[in-house]
Amino acid sequence: MDQYFDERVESIFQTIRKRNAGEPEFHQAVRELLESVAVVLKRHPHYDQQGLLQRLCEPERQIIFRVPWIDDEGNIHVNRGFRVQYNSVLGPYKGGLRFHPSVNLSIIKFLAFEQIFKNALTGMPIGGAKGGADFDPKGRSDTEIMRFCQSFMTELHNYIGQYTDVPAGDIGVGGREIGWLFGQYKRMRNSYESGVLTGKGTSWGGSQVRTEATGYGLVYFTQEILKHRGLDFDGQTAVVSGAGNVAIYSVEKIQQLGGEVVAMSDSTGFVYDPEGIDLAAMLEVKLERRGRIVDYCALVPRAEFHEQRHRIWTVPCDVALPCATQNELDEVAAETLVKNGVKVVAEGANMPCTPEAIRVFRAAGVAFGPGKAANAGGVATSALEMQQNASRDSWTFEYTEERLATIMKRIHQRCIGTAAEYGYAGDYLMGANIAGFRKVADAMLALGII
Ligand code: NDP
């Protein structure tokens, strides 16, 4: 019987792989989830009915559209826009928008697929989606980016709405872009629908803490892992990759909790600061000037810059938080981290660790927090923003942060409890995948074959 379900899941995966050829990131995300699901089917064979697994892996809707725009010199550009509305069984589709030249259907599908289970783990009533465009905002003027956002929304507005699909930010899409996207939506619909986008400015419907939420949430989750091992952040050394929204606010919270962050990176390299990252200097370089990370060394001369960004993982640390992008931490990096005594690795980015790297951590007994649990604080706070918009309310920073911290504690308990129940004590990956899957699967069975 056990082998039957392993073979059944493998055969479903092979069919999905064939039908979605050339989409390696999507295959990677599906395979990881299905491997955990085999364990659930062995105990609860009723999930293997109504074509549940096949339906779960097929997006409800995939939208691909043209985004034409004109640069400051009058040249016309054409980008490709995407929105994958994957699963709405728990609530309106919810998930960010990514503007980056690497964006393609495989990347958006893997992100949307992960989002389903992440959103389920938050306990909030939201389905899973993701979107974006292969547009590169780097080097573009404010007016060019605004025109791009307006053109993108001119098409996207047909498919979203506060009860249908509620996008937010992701790589390349921050508060500024959400403003331009919301402005265009409002204009196209002649309706002030606050709840159609999250990550809005706090003076026009946004939630306090949304900017900080993913990073803060990641650190709260990591703190729970440490506590579970009888430790806390005080005196721990951390390495955080990336220098964007998630990385910066992770660093801020680690420092507030007494930890020391000694390295950060961007796509051009990493900086090592033996006395701990000076966050004010990093904020000036990355947020105010939108500069490169090497500029940090001009402000903080004690720091060293290294060009090979992936070598950030050679810096010894107790806690490693990959917060940049998918597959940024491979097997070799994982082995180096383990050799250097890392205790906890938690994913701020989506799928930043390769499957081989995850195997290394699990084999070495390193606590590994998968992204769908560890970085769920961002979308959870987006759901809090939707709640405030629906009730025309506005909460304080302190109250909202307290709700976020409680949500992250509950996600941690859910992962730990579920992992133990299925015989995988301490395995956050199994716990997150199984708990997320069961919540979505139960709702899918209840709603019939749709
Ligand atoms: P940002 O665009 O704000 O920042 C991304 C950062 O990562 C930039 O500093 C970028 O550098 C850097 N980067 C990109 N590629 C690499 C690389 N290969 N090596 C090192 N650094 C790199 O994005 P976010 O912080 O919002 O998102 C980061 C990750 O977190 C993504 O995986 C995203 O999906 C995930 N996430 C984000 C959430 C959010 O609320 N924002 C919620 C949950 C997950 P450069 O500027 O040079 O490109």
Residues whose N, C-alpha, C, O or C-beta is under 5 A from the ligand:
A	BS01	NDP	G169 D170 I171 G172 T214 G242 A243 G244 N245 V246 A247 S265 D266 S267 T268 R309 C323 A324 T325 Q326 E328 G348 A349 N350 N375 G378
